[in-house]
Amino acid sequence: MKSGDSNFSGSIAALYDRLLGPMLFGPYAEDLARRVAAAAPDRILETAAGTGIVTETIARAAPAATLVATDLNHAMLDVAAARIAAPQLTFCQADAMSLPFPDGSFDVVACQFGVMFFPDRVGAYREVLRVLRPGGRFLFSSWDRLEANPASDLAARAVAALYPDDPPDFFARVPFGYHDVTLVEADLRSAGFGRIKAETVAMRSRIGSAREAAIGLCQGTPLRSEIEARGNLEAATAAAAAALAPLVGPDGLDAPMSAHLFSALS
């Protein structure tokens, strides 16, 4: 991990929520929330909650459960707290590597597309195991390989082509860099989890235009810092929009997505 890989400060958080929320994360949020609710939990912890895209869906899907949503990044939680209110929901800034909760506090721990950012994944999984009650469930997602997610892949390639001597590699290295199911399962077992299940889930990535998609991908993620360190953010966004244009049809941009959903019992 590089120092800027978890930088969602400034306008990044708002763009992430407004553009990438519906484009990438909303469809998977509904799926994850359904799985959380099916476990009939009384107490739920969400780690790496970001701007609350999953938080909101879990609060709707499991209205009788207490929900604590955490994230390391205060700017992301500020966006979430301004948008979501539910009587059973509490927001808490917390590091997934050192959760501020007693042992056995939760029935379910959920995390959508956050584990890729953990600097020590096995250590983070051990923390999840610690705060789960015996028989509790850890439900989380990670992206499939970059090539299986064409919108993100095309944008990443277009930006990289602008800087051939030092191409930005945030997408391939972090969000799409933990796609090997065998590796994820091995990390979970090393942390002490058993009864692990993995499922690859296909969804559609949709947004109104290639320009909106490019702004979200280039300006609403830590890729932005890599671009700004090398050149002009607007030029990179325009290059990404041009690369994404073939994915646009009569109803806007529409492309396949692929991610892995994991379930592990304590």
N, C-alpha and C positions, 0 to 999 in steps of 0.2 A: 504494500500500500504506500502511495505517495502522500505527502502532507495535504495536498488539495483535493484528495479523492472523496472526502466527505464534506466538502464545502458547499453548503446550500444556503449561504447567507445572501443578504441584499435582495435583489429582485428574483434571484434564482428560485426561491421557495414558491413565490406567487406564480411564476410561469410554469413551474413543475406542476403545481396544483391545477391551474386553469387549463393547460394544454395537454400535458402528459397524463393527467388524471383520467380524462375520458378516453384518450388515445391508447394508452398502454395498460393502466392499472385498474380501471373501473371494472372491466369484464372479469378479471381474476379476483377482484375484491368480492364480488358477488359469490363466486365459487368458493372462496376460502371461508367467507362468513357462513355459508350453508353448512360446510363441514364442521365449523366451530359449534354452531347451534345444534347439529345432530348429536354432539357429545353430551348435550344437556348439562352444561356446566353451571355451577353457582358462582364461581369466581374466575374471571378471565384476565390474563395479562397479555398485552400486545407490546412487543419490542420493535424498535425501529419503525415507529408508527408514522413518521414523516408528517405530512399535512393532513392526516386523518382520513385518507381515502378508504382504507379498510376499517378504521375505527367506526366510521359512520354506518357502514353496512353491518358490522357485527352488532352495534347498538340496536339496530332495527331487527336483526335476525334473532337476537337473544335478549329481549327487553327485560327479562326477569333476573338476569345475571349481573353481578357487579363487574365493571370493566375498568381496568387501569391501563391507560395508553402512555407509553414511554418513548422517548427518543433522546439521543445525545445532543441533537441540534435544536437550540432554543427557537431559532427563526422558523423552523418547520412546525414546531408545536404551537407557536403564536398564530400561524395561519389556521391550524386545526382548531384551536380553542376559539378563534373568532368566528368560525363557520359552524361548529357543532356544539350542541348543548343537549344533554340527556341527564336525567336525575341519577342514573346509575353509573355515570361516566366521570372519571377523574383523570386529568393529565398530570404527568410527572416527568420532569427532565431526569434522565437516568442513563447510565452507561450499561449497555448489555453485557459488558465484561465484568461488571460488579453491581449486581442488582440490589437495591436497598430494601429487600423484603425478606422476612423470615423464611426458614425452610418450610416446605410443604404448604405454601400460601395459596396456590392456585390449582384449579382443576384442568385448565387448558392454558397453554402459552401459544400465541399466534404471532407469526412474523411473515409479512409479504415482501419479497424482494429486498430483504435487509441483510441476510446472512452473508452475502457476498462482500459486504463492507466491513465485516468483523475482522480485526487484525489477527485474532487468535480464535478461529472458529471452534476448535475443540474446547478451548477454555470457555467460550460463550455458551456452548451446548452444555457444559458442566454446570454453569450457572442456571440455565433453564431447568436442568434435571434437579438441581437443589431446591428451587422454588416450587416445583410441581409436587403435589401430593402423590403418594404411592398409587400407581395405576393411572396417573394423570397423562394427558396427551399433549404432545408438541406438534403443531401443524404449521408448516411453512412452505414457502415457494422460492425457487431460484430459476433464473432464465435458462432456457436451452441455449445451445451454441448460437453465436451471432448470426451465422449464415441461415439459421432457421427463423430469423426475425428480420425480414427484408427491409422494412422501413428503417430500423436502427442501423442495419448493415450498410445500406446505400448512403445514408447520411454520414456514417463514420468513414466510408471509403472516399466520399467526395471531399471531406475535410482533410483527410490524410494526404490526398493528392495535391493539395495546395502547399504542403510542406514536406516534400519527398525526402529531404535530408534529416528531418526530425519530426516524423508524423505523430500527431496526437494518438494515443492508444487507449484512452480511458475506457471506452465501451468494451473492447476486446479483453482488457486487463481486469476490469472490476465487475460491472454488472453482468457481463456475459462470460466471465472468466471462471465461473464455478459451475459448469454445466455437466460435468462428469458424474453421473448418478452413482457409479461405483465408489468414487472418491467421497461423495457426500455421505453415503451409507457407512463407509469406513470411519469417517470422522465422528459420526453419531455413535457407532459402536465403541470407539476409543473414549468417548465421553461417558459411556456407561448406559446408553440407551439400548433397548431391545425391541423386538416386534416392530421392525421398521418396514414401511411400505412406501413405494414410490410410484407415481403415475405421471405420465407425460400428457399434458392437456393443451389442446389447440384452441385458439380463440382468433378473433378478427380484430385488427387494429384499424380504427376509423376516426377520421377527423375531417373538418370541412375543406381543407386545402393543403397543398404541399408546403406553402409558406408557413401556415400555422404549425405543421409538423416540424419543419426545420427550426422555427423559433424555439419550440419546446425542446427539441433534441440538442440544439447547439447552445441555447441561452438559458435553459431551465434545468441543466445538469452540470456537474463538475467538469464536463468537457469544455465548458465556457472558459474556465481558468487556463486550460491547456491552449485553447485558441488565442486568448488574449496575450499569453506569454510569447506567442509566435507571430501574430499579425492582427488583421482587422476582423472583428467579430461579425460585422455586417456582411463583408465579402464571403466569409465562411458560411454564414447562414444562407446567402443567396446561392452559393454552390450546392449546398445541401438541398435547397428547394428545387433547383434544376434537376438534381439526381432523383428526387422523389416524384417528379412530375409524371413519369410513366405509371405510377400507382394510382393516379387520380382518374376517377370515372365520373359519371353523371351525378353521383351523390357524394362526391368528395374522395379523399384518400381512403383506400380500403386494401389492407394487406394482411397476410396470415401472421400469427404469432405462435410461439411455442414456449412452454415453461414446464418445469417439473414441480409437482406437489408431493410433499413428504409428510408422513405421519409416523411418529415414534412414541412409544409408551414408556413411562418411567417404571 
